[in-house]
Amino acid sequence: MRQSFNVGDLVRIDWPIESAGIVVATAPRTSAARAAGSLEGLHPDEYSCKIRSLDPDEREFWVRANFLEHISKISE
């Protein structure tokens, strides 16, 4: 399934930890994805998202998009 994550989306993280967070940045993982210049239509294996956890310490870490699930999209 192709699913687009955008900055501001509220997501659930399945791995490496089970948590929830907010997408604060996105970046392509492959040279083909970088050449496309846009994350639109990319498979979740082709890009990562920087997540700010909703835990009290507000950690930030990078997670492959395929390990994320939308709770709420920014446009909703």
Summary of the structure (lengths in Angstrom):
residues: 76
radius of gyration: 11.8
end to end distance: 20.2
largest distance: 37.3
contacts: 200
relative contact order: 0.32
helix: 16%
strand: 41%
